[in-house]
Amino acid sequence: MILKNLKNIKCKINTTALNLKESDFVDYNKNIEYLTNTEIENLISVNEAIKLVNRFHSYFHFEQSYAYNLLADCYFLLQDKQKAIEIYEKAIFQDHLNTIAIKSLIFASDTENSKQKYIAQLSKLNENYEINFNSDLLLIRTNKGYAPQFRYEREYIKFATLNSEVLVQNKEVDLLDKAIKLVEIKTFTEAKKILDILKINSHRKNIADALIALNIEDVEIAIKYLKEAVINLEARHKSYHQEASLIYLKRASIFKNLGEIELFKNDLVKANDLDVETYNKFVLERIE
């Protein structure tokens, strides 16, 4: 295998995938970009970057699965069962342990064969089929049954940067978290006033807007906001795989230069598994 020179290829995972700013970091040794974009190839730094990258793998799956749950619920409210089923399937693809989506699929399925397929899927997870489908406020059932990994933006930032200290003040983040808390206690009018002035690019904002729309039974508007949340998450998830693949390729390059050929090959496999396009962009097949 021939690996292209990656020295001048910069990792941009904070901006394109993780939605983080430089000011979010207290410790730069927890900053994946800082550890990866070094002038001199440093195996210790890249090893640490890979450990940090791997922490986010499940995060995107759980957040997407939650957003798909809500979006599918909305289509079910509009009696578009086929669209709802399609999106519940996406929720399960992201997290096969999402029993709320599986139970919803049983409820939404029109054929006995489909119902039995999902019931069997549920039984493998040692769960029984019980569902109370409240068509007025599906979000209550979904929120309690399958919660996002992080409800608040600052909670996520602390996880993403491994910061236990108080973070730098960020008015937009603090206002968003305030609005989310207001939604949770059903103070929708005040929450909406805050959300309408925010420019922050976060799927949590989209979801908060959607929950407010559902409160006034404007399902079409809720779908609009949830689609925006899904588009945001899908794009960031894809970018995460691309950037993670690049980091594995950077480490593969270091291993090759050190003569560690088996480790070099192992990282090529991992890079390919993460994102084929990134792999093909930088790895050339040797012609014998």
Buried (B, 14 or more C-beta within 10 A) or exposed (E): EEBEEBEEBEBBBBBBBBBBBEEBBBEEEBBBBBBBBEEEBBBEBBEBBBEBBEEBEEBBBBBBBBBBBBBBBBBBBEEBBEBBBEBBBBBBBBBBEBBBBBBBBBBBBEEEEBBEBBBEBBEEEEBEBEBEEEEEBBBEBBBEBBEBBBBBBBBBBBBBBBBEEEBBEBEBBBBBBBBBBBBEEEEBEEBBEBBEEBEBEBBBBBBBBBBBBBBEEEBEBBBBBBBBBBEBBBEBBBBBBBBBBBBBBBBBBBBBEEEBEEBBBBBBEBBBEBBEEBBEBBBEEEEE
